[in-house]
Amino acid sequence: MTGQPELEAIPSAEVAAADIRAVTALLIAALAADGTSTIRGIFHLRRGYGHLLPNLATLGAEITTIPGGT
């Protein structure tokens, strides 16, 4: 067997995070996933990495937040 094995796509999902490390990992997974993911608990990310979402959007990530949402 030669070459690289074919990788399966990561499906999108609705997930929730309990802390900043979890929400950061889920955000990275969501960026790599096919489709639209929903992450609850994003306030953890805003508290610790306030500029991350705008920076990712600048790089081309399509991120939508819901005012008052978690």
Secondary structure, DSSP 8 states (H G I E B T S, - for coil): --S-------B--EEE-SSHHHHHHHHHHHHHSBS--EEE-THHHHHH-TTHHHHHHHTT------TT--
